[in-house]
Amino acid sequence: MSELRAKESQQKQFSENIEKCRNKLYRVAYCYVKNEQEALDIVSEATYKGYLAYERMNTPQYFDSWMTRIVINAAIDHLGRKKRVTYMEDHAQDYAAAEHAVPLEEKLDLYDALDRLMPEEKTYIILKFFEDLRFREMADVLSLSENTVKTKFYRTIGKLKTYLIEGEVDRL
């Protein structure tokens, strides 16, 4: 009976923690896909994965960082799956866009620049500017050293700057 109560307590604790950070998790997912329904799907998938792994979590005080990392991974996986599915209409739009070149003024949009980044690079920008995390907090979320986070962040900022100034980002 006590095992059942412990399980119920754990479920309640998970629900309360998710409720506290659900808006943040949604914002992170939305920054990747820029679509409300897809962002909700990503958060739902990440919540399910988090729920399954919650009992193995050793440090409950880092729940927020832990769930953010799960959402980031789910969003990157989602983008990878989405990229593999290509529709004929998408190619028709690409050809039409190539015929009518977009003026440089319209390219100077941060969201367009973010879309050109690799999903892993986008993570650094989202955590720093959209979630207002410090480098130390970013390092905790990403399970990296603080210096590695700083290096990758500034490298990504350089790519964004290059895109905004010259109109393109080098894809590595």
VMD Tcl script that builds the backbone (N, CA, C; Angstrom):
set m [mol new atoms 516]
animate dup $m
set s [atomselect $m all]
$s set {name element resname resid chain x y z} {
  {N N MET 1 A 0.817 -1.194 0.000}
  {CA C MET 1 A 0.000 0.000 0.000}
  {C C MET 1 A 0.861 1.258 0.000}
  {N N SER 2 A 1.967 1.242 0.744}
  {CA C SER 2 A 2.827 2.422 0.801}
  {C C SER 2 A 3.497 2.681 -0.553}
  {N N GLU 3 A 3.730 1.611 -1.329}
  {CA C GLU 3 A 4.303 1.779 -2.667}
  {C C GLU 3 A 3.332 2.519 -3.580}
  {N N LEU 4 A 2.045 2.201 -3.419}
  {CA C LEU 4 A 1.010 2.881 -4.195}
  {C C LEU 4 A 0.943 4.358 -3.816}
  {N N ARG 5 A 1.035 4.676 -2.537}
  {CA C ARG 5 A 1.021 6.064 -2.083}
  {C C ARG 5 A 2.248 6.818 -2.568}
  {N N ALA 6 A 3.389 6.160 -2.563}
  {CA C ALA 6 A 4.615 6.794 -3.056}
  {C C ALA 6 A 4.478 7.115 -4.544}
  {N N LYS 7 A 3.883 6.199 -5.296}
  {CA C LYS 7 A 3.666 6.415 -6.733}
  {C C LYS 7 A 2.703 7.584 -6.962}
  {N N GLU 8 A 1.629 7.633 -6.178}
  {CA C GLU 8 A 0.661 8.727 -6.302}
  {C C GLU 8 A 1.298 10.065 -5.934}
  {N N SER 9 A 2.120 10.055 -4.901}
  {CA C SER 9 A 2.820 11.272 -4.487}
  {C C SER 9 A 3.768 11.741 -5.586}
  {N N GLN 10 A 4.449 10.786 -6.193}
  {CA C GLN 10 A 5.380 11.105 -7.284}
  {C C GLN 10 A 4.626 11.687 -8.484}
  {N N GLN 11 A 3.477 11.111 -8.810}
  {CA C GLN 11 A 2.664 11.612 -9.916}
  {C C GLN 11 A 2.172 13.030 -9.635}
  {N N LYS 12 A 1.743 13.250 -8.398}
  {CA C LYS 12 A 1.269 14.582 -8.019}
  {C C LYS 12 A 2.406 15.596 -8.103}
  {N N GLN 13 A 3.574 15.217 -7.627}
  {CA C GLN 13 A 4.743 16.101 -7.659}
  {C C GLN 13 A 5.126 16.435 -9.111}
  {N N PHE 14 A 5.105 15.424 -9.977}
  {CA C PHE 14 A 5.402 15.652 -11.395}
  {C C PHE 14 A 4.395 16.633 -11.992}
  {N N SER 15 A 3.112 16.423 -11.723}
  {CA C SER 15 A 2.060 17.305 -12.253}
  {C C SER 15 A 2.244 18.743 -11.782}
  {N N GLU 16 A 2.550 18.910 -10.512}
  {CA C GLU 16 A 2.760 20.256 -9.975}
  {C C GLU 16 A 3.966 20.929 -10.619}
  {N N ASN 17 A 5.036 20.183 -10.791}
  {CA C ASN 17 A 6.236 20.748 -11.422}
  {C C ASN 17 A 5.977 21.118 -12.878}
  {N N ILE 18 A 5.263 20.274 -13.607}
  {CA C ILE 18 A 4.935 20.568 -15.011}
  {C C ILE 18 A 4.066 21.818 -15.088}
  {N N GLU 19 A 3.117 21.920 -14.190}
  {CA C GLU 19 A 2.226 23.082 -14.192}
  {C C GLU 19 A 3.011 24.379 -14.009}
  {N N LYS 20 A 4.040 24.355 -13.168}
  {CA C LYS 20 A 4.846 25.545 -12.907}
  {C C LYS 20 A 5.642 25.996 -14.128}
  {N N CYS 21 A 6.080 25.051 -14.947}
  {CA C CYS 21 A 6.969 25.435 -16.055}
  {C C CYS 21 A 6.349 25.210 -17.436}
  {N N ARG 22 A 5.062 24.927 -17.515}
  {CA C ARG 22 A 4.459 24.591 -18.811}
  {C C ARG 22 A 4.533 25.728 -19.823}
  {N N ASN 23 A 4.350 26.971 -19.383}
  {CA C ASN 23 A 4.421 28.096 -20.320}
  {C C ASN 23 A 5.828 28.247 -20.887}
  {N N LYS 24 A 6.826 28.079 -20.037}
  {CA C LYS 24 A 8.206 28.162 -20.504}
  {C C LYS 24 A 8.495 27.050 -21.513}
  {N N LEU 25 A 8.039 25.833 -21.221}
  {CA C LEU 25 A 8.268 24.706 -22.126}
  {C C LEU 25 A 7.612 24.964 -23.479}
  {N N TYR 26 A 6.410 25.515 -23.453}
  {CA C TYR 26 A 5.720 25.853 -24.700}
  {C C TYR 26 A 6.507 26.901 -25.493}
  {N N ARG 27 A 6.988 27.938 -24.811}
  {CA C ARG 27 A 7.750 28.993 -25.504}
  {C C ARG 27 A 9.001 28.424 -26.165}
  {N N VAL 28 A 9.682 27.536 -25.463}
  {CA C VAL 28 A 10.889 26.926 -26.034}
  {C C VAL 28 A 10.521 26.133 -27.285}
  {N N ALA 29 A 9.505 25.303 -27.198}
  {CA C ALA 29 A 9.076 24.512 -28.358}
  {C C ALA 29 A 8.635 25.412 -29.505}
  {N N TYR 30 A 7.889 26.466 -29.184}
  {CA C TYR 30 A 7.389 27.367 -30.218}
  {C C TYR 30 A 8.532 28.080 -30.945}
  {N N CYS 31 A 9.581 28.400 -30.241}
  {CA C CYS 31 A 10.735 29.050 -30.870}
  {C C CYS 31 A 11.350 28.166 -31.955}
  {N N TYR 32 A 11.231 26.874 -31.801}
  {CA C TYR 32 A 11.771 25.963 -32.807}
  {C C TYR 32 A 10.853 25.823 -34.016}
  {N N VAL 33 A 9.559 25.670 -33.801}
  {CA C VAL 33 A 8.663 25.319 -34.898}
  {C C VAL 33 A 7.764 26.460 -35.370}
  {N N LYS 34 A 7.596 27.494 -34.560}
  {CA C LYS 34 A 6.763 28.656 -34.903}
  {C C LYS 34 A 5.365 28.258 -35.376}
  {N N ASN 35 A 4.828 27.238 -34.721}
  {CA C ASN 35 A 3.498 26.756 -35.038}
  {C C ASN 35 A 2.877 26.275 -33.729}
  {N N GLU 36 A 1.720 26.815 -33.394}
  {CA C GLU 36 A 1.104 26.526 -32.102}
  {C C GLU 36 A 0.835 25.038 -31.902}
  {N N GLN 37 A 0.220 24.404 -32.883}
  {CA C GLN 37 A -0.129 22.989 -32.732}
  {C C GLN 37 A 1.111 22.105 -32.638}
  {N N GLU 38 A 2.109 22.373 -33.468}
  {CA C GLU 38 A 3.339 21.575 -33.402}
  {C C GLU 38 A 4.048 21.782 -32.069}
  {N N ALA 39 A 4.050 23.004 -31.559}
  {CA C ALA 39 A 4.677 23.275 -30.264}
  {C C ALA 39 A 3.953 22.522 -29.155}
  {N N LEU 40 A 2.632 22.507 -29.210}
  {CA C LEU 40 A 1.864 21.757 -28.218}
  {C C LEU 40 A 2.149 20.263 -28.309}
  {N N ASP 41 A 2.281 19.751 -29.534}
  {CA C ASP 41 A 2.617 18.340 -29.720}
  {C C ASP 41 A 3.988 18.017 -29.131}
  {N N ILE 42 A 4.936 18.910 -29.331}
  {CA C ILE 42 A 6.288 18.707 -28.805}
  {C C ILE 42 A 6.262 18.700 -27.281}
  {N N VAL 43 A 5.557 19.656 -26.689}
  {CA C VAL 43 A 5.465 19.711 -25.221}
  {C C VAL 43 A 4.765 18.462 -24.694}
  {N N SER 44 A 3.733 18.023 -25.384}
  {CA C SER 44 A 3.022 16.812 -24.974}
  {C C SER 44 A 3.946 15.596 -25.015}
  {N N GLU 45 A 4.683 15.457 -26.099}
  {CA C GLU 45 A 5.629 14.343 -26.230}
  {C C GLU 45 A 6.705 14.410 -25.149}
  {N N ALA 46 A 7.229 15.593 -24.907}
  {CA C ALA 46 A 8.277 15.767 -23.900}
  {C C ALA 46 A 7.733 15.490 -22.497}
  {N N THR 47 A 6.506 15.902 -22.235}
  {CA C THR 47 A 5.895 15.648 -20.925}
  {C C THR 47 A 5.740 14.142 -20.704}
  {N N TYR 48 A 5.328 13.445 -21.728}
  {CA C TYR 48 A 5.190 11.985 -21.632}
  {C C TYR 48 A 6.551 11.340 -21.349}
  {N N LYS 49 A 7.560 11.747 -22.090}
  {CA C LYS 49 A 8.910 11.199 -21.873}
  {C C LYS 49 A 9.412 11.539 -20.469}
  {N N GLY 50 A 9.163 12.767 -20.041}
  {CA C GLY 50 A 9.571 13.175 -18.704}
  {C C GLY 50 A 8.856 12.375 -17.628}
  {N N TYR 51 A 7.569 12.136 -17.835}
  {CA C TYR 51 A 6.791 11.368 -16.868}
  {C C TYR 51 A 7.353 9.957 -16.722}
  {N N LEU 52 A 7.681 9.338 -17.848}
  {CA C LEU 52 A 8.220 7.976 -17.814}
  {C C LEU 52 A 9.570 7.913 -17.100}
  {N N ALA 53 A 10.361 8.967 -17.223}
  {CA C ALA 53 A 11.710 8.968 -16.649}
  {C C ALA 53 A 11.777 9.645 -15.283}
  {N N TYR 54 A 10.678 10.194 -14.808}
  {CA C TYR 54 A 10.691 11.016 -13.590}
  {C C TYR 54 A 11.199 10.270 -12.364}
  {N N GLU 55 A 10.835 9.035 -12.208}
  {CA C GLU 55 A 11.253 8.297 -11.009}
  {C C GLU 55 A 12.764 8.064 -10.978}
  {N N ARG 56 A 13.414 8.134 -12.118}
  {CA C ARG 56 A 14.875 7.967 -12.174}
  {C C ARG 56 A 15.618 9.291 -12.000}
  {N N MET 57 A 14.877 10.390 -11.908}
  {CA C MET 57 A 15.503 11.699 -11.761}
  {C C MET 57 A 16.096 11.822 -10.355}
  {N N ASN 58 A 17.384 12.142 -10.294}
  {CA C ASN 58 A 18.088 12.182 -9.007}
  {C C ASN 58 A 18.002 13.535 -8.308}
  {N N THR 59 A 17.845 14.606 -9.063}
  {CA C THR 59 A 17.884 15.948 -8.472}
  {C C THR 59 A 16.615 16.716 -8.840}
  {N N PRO 60 A 15.568 16.577 -8.010}
  {CA C PRO 60 A 14.292 17.235 -8.308}
  {C C PRO 60 A 14.379 18.760 -8.389}
  {N N GLN 61 A 15.382 19.366 -7.744}
  {CA C GLN 61 A 15.492 20.823 -7.792}
  {C C GLN 61 A 15.854 21.319 -9.199}
  {N N TYR 62 A 16.331 20.422 -10.062}
  {CA C TYR 62 A 16.666 20.794 -11.437}
  {C C TYR 62 A 15.587 20.349 -12.420}
  {N N PHE 63 A 14.380 20.149 -11.935}
  {CA C PHE 63 A 13.288 19.682 -12.784}
  {C C PHE 63 A 13.096 20.582 -13.997}
  {N N ASP 64 A 13.103 21.890 -13.773}
  {CA C ASP 64 A 12.872 22.852 -14.852}
  {C C ASP 64 A 13.922 22.686 -15.960}
  {N N SER 65 A 15.175 22.626 -15.579}
  {CA C SER 65 A 16.258 22.449 -16.559}
  {C C SER 65 A 16.151 21.101 -17.258}
  {N N TRP 66 A 15.828 20.091 -16.494}
  {CA C TRP 66 A 15.702 18.740 -17.029}
  {C C TRP 66 A 14.592 18.668 -18.079}
  {N N MET 67 A 13.423 19.228 -17.771}
  {CA C MET 67 A 12.304 19.215 -18.715}
  {C C MET 67 A 12.588 20.098 -19.932}
  {N N THR 68 A 13.278 21.210 -19.725}
  {CA C THR 68 A 13.632 22.073 -20.852}
  {C C THR 68 A 14.507 21.303 -21.833}
  {N N ARG 69 A 15.444 20.537 -21.306}
  {CA C ARG 69 A 16.323 19.743 -22.168}
  {C C ARG 69 A 15.525 18.689 -22.933}
  {N N ILE 70 A 14.554 18.079 -22.273}
  {CA C ILE 70 A 13.708 17.091 -22.954}
  {C C ILE 70 A 12.909 17.761 -24.077}
  {N N VAL 71 A 12.388 18.966 -23.827}
  {CA C VAL 71 A 11.635 19.701 -24.859}
  {C C VAL 71 A 12.554 20.059 -26.029}
  {N N ILE 72 A 13.755 20.509 -25.723}
  {CA C ILE 72 A 14.706 20.854 -26.789}
  {C C ILE 72 A 14.984 19.631 -27.660}
  {N N ASN 73 A 15.253 18.502 -27.030}
  {CA C ASN 73 A 15.523 17.283 -27.793}
  {C C ASN 73 A 14.307 16.846 -28.608}
  {N N ALA 74 A 13.115 16.965 -28.021}
  {CA C ALA 74 A 11.898 16.609 -28.746}
  {C C ALA 74 A 11.691 17.542 -29.942}
  {N N ALA 75 A 11.978 18.825 -29.764}
  {CA C ALA 75 A 11.829 19.789 -30.865}
  {C C ALA 75 A 12.832 19.495 -31.983}
  {N N ILE 76 A 14.059 19.193 -31.613}
  {CA C ILE 76 A 15.077 18.867 -32.626}
  {C C ILE 76 A 14.696 17.586 -33.358}
  {N N ASP 77 A 14.210 16.586 -32.640}
  {CA C ASP 77 A 13.738 15.350 -33.282}
  {C C ASP 77 A 12.576 15.633 -34.221}
  {N N HIS 78 A 11.660 16.481 -33.776}
  {CA C HIS 78 A 10.508 16.841 -34.597}
  {C C HIS 78 A 10.953 17.521 -35.897}
  {N N LEU 79 A 11.891 18.434 -35.788}
  {CA C LEU 79 A 12.396 19.118 -36.983}
  {C C LEU 79 A 13.079 18.138 -37.926}
  {N N GLY 80 A 13.797 17.186 -37.368}
  {CA C GLY 80 A 14.442 16.166 -38.203}
  {C C GLY 80 A 13.426 15.311 -38.938}
  {N N ARG 81 A 12.365 14.904 -38.245}
  {CA C ARG 81 A 11.314 14.114 -38.892}
  {C C ARG 81 A 10.611 14.939 -39.956}
  {N N LYS 82 A 10.363 16.208 -39.652}
  {CA C LYS 82 A 9.652 17.088 -40.583}
  {C C LYS 82 A 10.482 17.337 -41.837}
  {N N LYS 83 A 11.807 17.445 -41.658}
  {CA C LYS 83 A 12.691 17.715 -42.790}
  {C C LYS 83 A 12.702 16.541 -43.774}
  {N N ARG 84 A 12.532 15.321 -43.255}
  {CA C ARG 84 A 12.544 14.141 -44.111}
  {C C ARG 84 A 11.296 14.047 -44.975}
  {N N VAL 85 A 10.205 14.700 -44.573}
  {CA C VAL 85 A 8.963 14.686 -45.333}
  {C C VAL 85 A 8.945 15.923 -46.215}
  {N N THR 86 A 9.032 15.729 -47.521}
  {CA C THR 86 A 9.041 16.847 -48.454}
  {C C THR 86 A 7.867 16.696 -49.409}
  {N N TYR 87 A 7.097 17.737 -49.542}
  {CA C TYR 87 A 5.935 17.711 -50.404}
  {C C TYR 87 A 6.255 18.424 -51.718}
  {N N MET 88 A 5.563 18.049 -52.763}
  {CA C MET 88 A 5.799 18.648 -54.070}
  {C C MET 88 A 5.514 20.148 -54.045}
  {N N GLU 89 A 4.521 20.587 -53.257}
  {CA C GLU 89 A 4.195 22.009 -53.189}
  {C C GLU 89 A 5.378 22.799 -52.642}
  {N N ASP 90 A 6.145 22.196 -51.708}
  {CA C ASP 90 A 7.301 22.874 -51.140}
  {C C ASP 90 A 8.327 23.190 -52.218}
  {N N HIS 91 A 8.550 22.250 -53.128}
  {CA C HIS 91 A 9.506 22.488 -54.200}
  {C C HIS 91 A 9.008 23.567 -55.159}
  {N N ALA 92 A 7.715 23.574 -55.430}
  {CA C ALA 92 A 7.156 24.597 -56.309}
  {C C ALA 92 A 7.351 25.982 -55.699}
  {N N GLN 93 A 7.185 26.099 -54.396}
  {CA C GLN 93 A 7.379 27.385 -53.739}
  {C C GLN 93 A 8.846 27.795 -53.789}
  {N N ASP 94 A 9.773 26.828 -53.643}
  {CA C ASP 94 A 11.201 27.127 -53.708}
  {C C ASP 94 A 11.565 27.704 -55.067}
  {N N TYR 95 A 11.036 27.094 -56.144}
  {CA C TYR 95 A 11.350 27.586 -57.477}
  {C C TYR 95 A 10.763 28.974 -57.712}
  {N N ALA 96 A 9.541 29.186 -57.226}
  {CA C ALA 96 A 8.911 30.500 -57.373}
  {C C ALA 96 A 9.688 31.551 -56.598}
  {N N ALA 97 A 10.167 31.188 -55.428}
  {CA C ALA 97 A 10.934 32.132 -54.609}
  {C C ALA 97 A 12.255 32.471 -55.289}
  {N N ALA 98 A 12.863 31.517 -55.943}
  {CA C ALA 98 A 14.132 31.770 -56.621}
  {C C ALA 98 A 13.938 32.739 -57.791}
  {N N GLU 99 A 12.791 32.653 -58.453}
  {CA C GLU 99 A 12.521 33.545 -59.574}
  {C C GLU 99 A 12.319 34.986 -59.104}
  {N N HIS 100 A 11.700 35.162 -57.957}
  {CA C HIS 100 A 11.424 36.488 -57.417}
  {C C HIS 100 A 12.287 36.692 -56.186}
  {N N ALA 101 A 13.499 37.141 -56.390}
  {CA C ALA 101 A 14.428 37.329 -55.275}
  {C C ALA 101 A 13.872 38.336 -54.275}
  {N N VAL 102 A 14.016 38.000 -53.007}
  {CA C VAL 102 A 13.522 38.862 -51.937}
  {C C VAL 102 A 14.526 39.985 -51.707}
  {N N PRO 103 A 14.063 41.229 -51.636}
  {CA C PRO 103 A 14.984 42.332 -51.360}
  {C C PRO 103 A 15.679 42.137 -50.013}
  {N N LEU 104 A 16.897 42.675 -49.906}
  {CA C LEU 104 A 17.700 42.514 -48.697}
  {C C LEU 104 A 16.969 43.012 -47.458}
  {N N GLU 105 A 16.186 44.086 -47.582}
  {CA C GLU 105 A 15.473 44.638 -46.430}
  {C C GLU 105 A 14.542 43.602 -45.790}
  {N N GLU 106 A 13.920 42.767 -46.608}
  {CA C GLU 106 A 13.005 41.761 -46.080}
  {C C GLU 106 A 13.750 40.593 -45.446}
  {N N LYS 107 A 15.008 40.406 -45.823}
  {CA C LYS 107 A 15.796 39.316 -45.251}
  {C C LYS 107 A 16.293 39.640 -43.848}
  {N N LEU 108 A 16.281 40.923 -43.503}
  {CA C LEU 108 A 16.815 41.343 -42.210}
  {C C LEU 108 A 15.812 41.103 -41.091}
  {N N ASP 109 A 15.459 39.890 -40.934}
  {CA C ASP 109 A 14.498 39.521 -39.918}
  {C C ASP 109 A 15.143 38.458 -39.032}
  {N N LEU 110 A 15.131 38.697 -37.757}
  {CA C LEU 110 A 15.786 37.776 -36.831}
  {C C LEU 110 A 15.219 36.369 -36.936}
  {N N TYR 111 A 13.919 36.242 -37.092}
  {CA C TYR 111 A 13.334 34.906 -37.164}
  {C C TYR 111 A 13.785 34.159 -38.406}
  {N N ASP 112 A 13.936 34.855 -39.515}
  {CA C ASP 112 A 14.470 34.207 -40.712}
  {C C ASP 112 A 15.898 33.756 -40.467}
  {N N ALA 113 A 16.670 34.589 -39.806}
  {CA C ALA 113 A 18.054 34.227 -39.496}
  {C C ALA 113 A 18.083 33.016 -38.570}
  {N N LEU 114 A 17.210 33.002 -37.576}
  {CA C LEU 114 A 17.150 31.852 -36.669}
  {C C LEU 114 A 16.779 30.573 -37.405}
  {N N ASP 115 A 15.876 30.684 -38.368}
  {CA C ASP 115 A 15.466 29.505 -39.126}
  {C C ASP 115 A 16.613 28.909 -39.938}
  {N N ARG 116 A 17.596 29.712 -40.254}
  {CA C ARG 116 A 18.733 29.229 -41.030}
  {C C ARG 116 A 19.774 28.515 -40.166}
  {N N LEU 117 A 19.665 28.676 -38.861}
  {CA C LEU 117 A 20.602 28.007 -37.964}
  {C C LEU 117 A 20.233 26.533 -37.822}
  {N N MET 118 A 21.231 25.738 -37.488}
  {CA C MET 118 A 20.993 24.336 -37.169}
  {C C MET 118 A 20.210 24.311 -35.853}
  {N N PRO 119 A 19.372 23.302 -35.630}
  {CA C PRO 119 A 18.583 23.254 -34.392}
  {C C PRO 119 A 19.434 23.346 -33.126}
  {N N GLU 120 A 20.592 22.722 -33.114}
  {CA C GLU 120 A 21.459 22.779 -31.937}
  {C C GLU 120 A 21.948 24.211 -31.686}
  {N N GLU 121 A 22.233 24.939 -32.761}
  {CA C GLU 121 A 22.672 26.325 -32.626}
  {C C GLU 121 A 21.529 27.209 -32.135}
  {N N LYS 122 A 20.351 26.927 -32.632}
  {CA C LYS 122 A 19.169 27.694 -32.253}
  {C C LYS 122 A 18.919 27.595 -30.741}
  {N N THR 123 A 19.283 26.470 -30.172}
  {CA C THR 123 A 19.093 26.241 -28.737}
  {C C THR 123 A 19.774 27.319 -27.908}
  {N N TYR 124 A 21.000 27.674 -28.270}
  {CA C TYR 124 A 21.746 28.673 -27.501}
  {C C TYR 124 A 21.056 30.035 -27.536}
  {N N ILE 125 A 20.542 30.419 -28.694}
  {CA C ILE 125 A 19.869 31.712 -28.847}
  {C C ILE 125 A 18.554 31.711 -28.065}
  {N N ILE 126 A 17.796 30.641 -28.171}
  {CA C ILE 126 A 16.504 30.556 -27.485}
  {C C ILE 126 A 16.700 30.632 -25.978}
  {N N LEU 127 A 17.647 29.853 -25.460}
  {CA C LEU 127 A 17.853 29.848 -24.012}
  {C C LEU 127 A 18.357 31.196 -23.506}
  {N N LYS 128 A 19.228 31.843 -24.266}
  {CA C LYS 128 A 19.814 33.101 -23.811}
  {C C LYS 128 A 18.834 34.269 -23.941}
  {N N PHE 129 A 18.227 34.422 -25.105}
  {CA C PHE 129 A 17.417 35.615 -25.360}
  {C C PHE 129 A 15.921 35.423 -25.110}
  {N N PHE 130 A 15.385 34.254 -25.391}
  {CA C PHE 130 A 13.956 34.048 -25.206}
  {C C PHE 130 A 13.632 33.586 -23.791}
  {N N GLU 131 A 14.534 32.828 -23.182}
  {CA C GLU 131 A 14.308 32.346 -21.822}
  {C C GLU 131 A 15.129 33.115 -20.790}
  {N N ASP 132 A 15.999 34.000 -21.247}
  {CA C ASP 132 A 16.774 34.885 -20.382}
  {C C ASP 132 A 17.601 34.127 -19.338}
  {N N LEU 133 A 18.240 33.034 -19.784}
  {CA C LEU 133 A 19.085 32.246 -18.891}
  {C C LEU 133 A 20.517 32.774 -18.904}
  {N N ARG 134 A 21.188 32.631 -17.782}
  {CA C ARG 134 A 22.612 32.953 -17.703}
  {C C ARG 134 A 23.389 31.772 -18.275}
  {N N PHE 135 A 24.669 31.992 -18.581}
  {CA C PHE 135 A 25.476 30.925 -19.154}
  {C C PHE 135 A 25.541 29.708 -18.227}
  {N N ARG 136 A 25.632 29.948 -16.936}
  {CA C ARG 136 A 25.683 28.844 -15.965}
  {C C ARG 136 A 24.400 28.012 -16.037}
  {N N GLU 137 A 23.256 28.688 -16.134}
  {CA C GLU 137 A 21.972 27.994 -16.234}
  {C C GLU 137 A 21.854 27.248 -17.566}
  {N N MET 138 A 22.352 27.872 -18.617}
  {CA C MET 138 A 22.350 27.206 -19.917}
  {C C MET 138 A 23.201 25.940 -19.864}
  {N N ALA 139 A 24.332 26.023 -19.202}
  {CA C ALA 139 A 25.227 24.870 -19.070}
  {C C ALA 139 A 24.520 23.734 -18.326}
  {N N ASP 140 A 23.752 24.073 -17.293}
  {CA C ASP 140 A 22.999 23.052 -16.558}
  {C C ASP 140 A 21.954 22.389 -17.443}
  {N N VAL 141 A 21.216 23.202 -18.204}
  {CA C VAL 141 A 20.179 22.663 -19.084}
  {C C VAL 141 A 20.784 21.758 -20.149}
  {N N LEU 142 A 21.907 22.163 -20.717}
  {CA C LEU 142 A 22.509 21.437 -21.833}
  {C C LEU 142 A 23.509 20.374 -21.404}
  {N N SER 143 A 23.768 20.287 -20.119}
  {CA C SER 143 A 24.746 19.329 -19.580}
  {C C SER 143 A 26.111 19.501 -20.240}
  {N N LEU 144 A 26.530 20.744 -20.337}
  {CA C LEU 144 A 27.830 21.094 -20.901}
  {C C LEU 144 A 28.554 21.996 -19.912}
  {N N SER 145 A 29.853 22.197 -20.157}
  {CA C SER 145 A 30.571 23.143 -19.312}
  {C C SER 145 A 30.169 24.566 -19.700}
  {N N GLU 146 A 30.326 25.473 -18.764}
  {CA C GLU 146 A 29.965 26.866 -19.018}
  {C C GLU 146 A 30.809 27.447 -20.154}
  {N N ASN 147 A 32.090 27.121 -20.199}
  {CA C ASN 147 A 32.957 27.630 -21.271}
  {C C ASN 147 A 32.538 27.103 -22.637}
  {N N THR 148 A 32.122 25.847 -22.700}
  {CA C THR 148 A 31.645 25.285 -23.969}
  {C C THR 148 A 30.391 26.021 -24.431}
  {N N VAL 149 A 29.501 26.291 -23.496}
  {CA C VAL 149 A 28.270 27.017 -23.826}
  {C C VAL 149 A 28.607 28.404 -24.356}
  {N N LYS 150 A 29.517 29.114 -23.691}
  {CA C LYS 150 A 29.909 30.453 -24.141}
  {C C LYS 150 A 30.502 30.403 -25.544}
  {N N THR 151 A 31.400 29.444 -25.774}
  {CA C THR 151 A 32.039 29.323 -27.086}
  {C C THR 151 A 31.006 29.086 -28.179}
  {N N LYS 152 A 30.122 28.130 -27.945}
  {CA C LYS 152 A 29.113 27.814 -28.960}
  {C C LYS 152 A 28.116 28.954 -29.131}
  {N N PHE 153 A 27.782 29.631 -28.049}
  {CA C PHE 153 A 26.874 30.776 -28.128}
  {C C PHE 153 A 27.470 31.878 -29.002}
  {N N TYR 154 A 28.708 32.252 -28.726}
  {CA C TYR 154 A 29.320 33.345 -29.484}
  {C C TYR 154 A 29.586 32.949 -30.932}
  {N N ARG 155 A 29.862 31.691 -31.179}
  {CA C ARG 155 A 30.012 31.214 -32.561}
  {C C ARG 155 A 28.667 31.336 -33.296}
  {N N THR 156 A 27.604 30.992 -32.613}
  {CA C THR 156 A 26.267 31.098 -33.211}
  {C C THR 156 A 25.880 32.553 -33.443}
  {N N ILE 157 A 26.214 33.430 -32.498}
  {CA C ILE 157 A 25.961 34.863 -32.676}
  {C C ILE 157 A 26.708 35.367 -33.912}
  {N N GLY 158 A 27.933 34.901 -34.108}
  {CA C GLY 158 A 28.709 35.280 -35.293}
  {C C GLY 158 A 28.007 34.863 -36.579}
  {N N LYS 159 A 27.422 33.669 -36.586}
  {CA C LYS 159 A 26.683 33.212 -37.768}
  {C C LYS 159 A 25.467 34.089 -38.024}
  {N N LEU 160 A 24.743 34.418 -36.956}
  {CA C LEU 160 A 23.582 35.295 -37.118}
  {C C LEU 160 A 23.988 36.660 -37.656}
  {N N LYS 161 A 25.065 37.201 -37.107}
  {CA C LYS 161 A 25.555 38.506 -37.548}
  {C C LYS 161 A 25.943 38.460 -39.023}
  {N N THR 162 A 26.629 37.398 -39.410}
  {CA C THR 162 A 27.019 37.231 -40.817}
  {C C THR 162 A 25.784 37.199 -41.713}
  {N N TYR 163 A 24.786 36.459 -41.294}
  {CA C TYR 163 A 23.579 36.388 -42.094}
  {C C TYR 163 A 22.904 37.745 -42.216}
  {N N LEU 164 A 22.778 38.431 -41.105}
  {CA C LEU 164 A 22.070 39.706 -41.124}
  {C C LEU 164 A 22.830 40.780 -41.905}
  {N N ILE 165 A 24.151 40.715 -41.890}
  {CA C ILE 165 A 24.946 41.718 -42.597}
  {C C ILE 165 A 25.108 41.360 -44.069}
  {N N GLU 166 A 25.474 40.106 -44.320}
  {CA C GLU 166 A 25.788 39.705 -45.689}
  {C C GLU 166 A 24.646 38.961 -46.386}
  {N N GLY 167 A 23.652 38.555 -45.619}
  {CA C GLY 167 A 22.513 37.904 -46.237}
  {C C GLY 167 A 22.609 36.397 -46.310}
  {N N GLU 168 A 23.615 35.799 -45.684}
  {CA C GLU 168 A 23.679 34.350 -45.687}
  {C C GLU 168 A 24.463 33.855 -44.475}
  {N N VAL 169 A 24.147 32.627 -44.111}
  {CA C VAL 169 A 24.835 31.965 -42.999}
  {C C VAL 169 A 25.597 30.790 -43.583}
  {N N ASP 170 A 26.839 30.647 -43.187}
  {CA C ASP 170 A 27.588 29.469 -43.601}
  {C C ASP 170 A 26.995 28.261 -42.902}
  {N N ARG 171 A 26.651 27.250 -43.645}
  {CA C ARG 171 A 26.122 26.016 -43.044}
  {C C ARG 171 A 27.274 25.026 -42.983}
  {N N LEU 172 A 27.561 24.598 -41.774}
  {CA C LEU 172 A 28.646 23.625 -41.567}
  {C C LEU 172 A 28.091 22.246 -41.343}
}
mol reanalyze $m
mol bondsrecalc $m
mol representation Tube
mol addrep $m
